[in-house]
Amino acid sequence: MEPVKRNRKSLKEITIEIDTDFIPAVALLKLAGVVESGGQASLAVEQGHITMDGVVLQEKRKKIRPGSTVVFNNQVAIHVTGAAKA
């Protein structure tokens, strides 16, 4: 699959820190506040509005790991980071 090109200058940037190995894609969208419900998140994935590291997501439960960037509707970039280990 070809990476989706986007204009990073027009994106709103959000950083989400997780303290687990991964977060499911739909849960990340809800946590970041870009959708109000899991149903809206699932629909966004089904309609191809979500990319992870430049590739269109096709799995609603895709494991998003620290270091990944998820883009919602070419408007919001969600950067996932891991919690610092003590």
C-alpha positions as CSV (number, residue, x, y, z in Angstrom):
1,M,0.0,0.0,0.0
2,E,1.2,3.5,-0.8
3,P,1.7,5.9,2.0
4,V,-0.8,8.7,2.1
5,K,0.7,12.1,1.6
6,R,-0.4,14.9,3.9
7,N,0.4,18.5,4.6
8,R,1.8,18.4,8.2
9,K,1.6,22.2,8.6
10,S,-2.2,22.2,8.6
11,L,-2.5,19.3,11.2
12,K,-3.4,19.8,14.8
13,E,-0.8,17.9,16.9
14,I,-1.8,15.9,20.0
15,T,0.5,13.7,22.1
16,I,-0.9,10.8,24.0
17,E,1.2,8.9,26.6
18,I,0.3,5.3,27.3
19,D,1.6,3.1,30.1
20,T,0.9,-0.2,28.3
21,D,2.5,-1.9,25.3
22,F,-0.2,-0.7,22.9
23,I,-3.7,0.9,22.7
24,P,-6.4,-0.2,20.2
25,A,-7.0,2.3,17.4
26,V,-10.6,3.0,18.4
27,A,-9.6,3.6,22.0
28,L,-6.9,6.0,21.0
29,L,-9.3,8.1,18.9
30,K,-11.6,8.3,21.9
31,L,-8.8,9.1,24.3
32,A,-7.5,11.9,22.1
33,G,-11.0,13.4,21.9
34,V,-11.3,13.4,18.1
35,V,-14.4,11.2,18.3
36,E,-17.1,11.0,20.9
37,S,-17.8,7.3,20.8
38,G,-16.4,3.9,19.8
39,G,-19.0,3.8,17.0
40,Q,-17.8,7.0,15.5
41,A,-14.2,5.7,15.8
42,S,-15.1,2.4,14.0
43,L,-16.9,4.3,11.3
44,A,-13.9,6.6,10.7
45,V,-11.7,3.5,10.3
46,E,-14.2,1.8,8.0
47,Q,-14.4,4.9,5.8
48,G,-10.6,5.1,5.5
49,H,-10.2,8.4,7.4
50,I,-7.5,7.0,9.7
51,T,-3.8,6.5,8.8
52,M,-1.0,5.1,11.0
53,D,2.5,6.1,10.0
54,G,1.2,7.1,6.6
55,V,-0.8,3.9,5.8
56,V,-4.6,3.8,5.8
57,L,-5.8,1.7,8.8
58,Q,-8.2,-1.1,8.0
59,E,-8.4,-2.8,11.4
60,K,-10.5,-1.1,14.2
61,R,-8.6,-3.0,16.9
62,K,-5.2,-2.4,15.4
63,K,-2.5,-2.2,18.1
64,I,-1.0,1.2,18.2
65,R,2.3,1.2,19.9
66,P,4.5,4.1,21.3
67,G,6.4,5.8,18.5
68,S,3.5,5.6,16.1
69,T,1.6,8.6,14.6
70,V,-2.1,8.2,13.8
71,V,-3.8,10.9,11.6
72,F,-7.5,11.5,11.8
73,N,-9.3,12.8,8.7
74,N,-6.1,14.6,7.6
75,Q,-6.7,17.2,10.3
76,V,-5.3,15.8,13.6
77,A,-2.0,14.0,14.2
78,I,-1.9,11.9,17.3
79,H,1.6,11.0,18.4
80,V,1.7,8.0,20.8
81,T,4.5,7.9,23.4
82,G,5.3,5.4,26.2
83,A,5.4,6.3,29.8
84,A,8.9,6.6,31.3
85,K,9.8,3.4,33.2
86,A,10.9,4.0,36.8
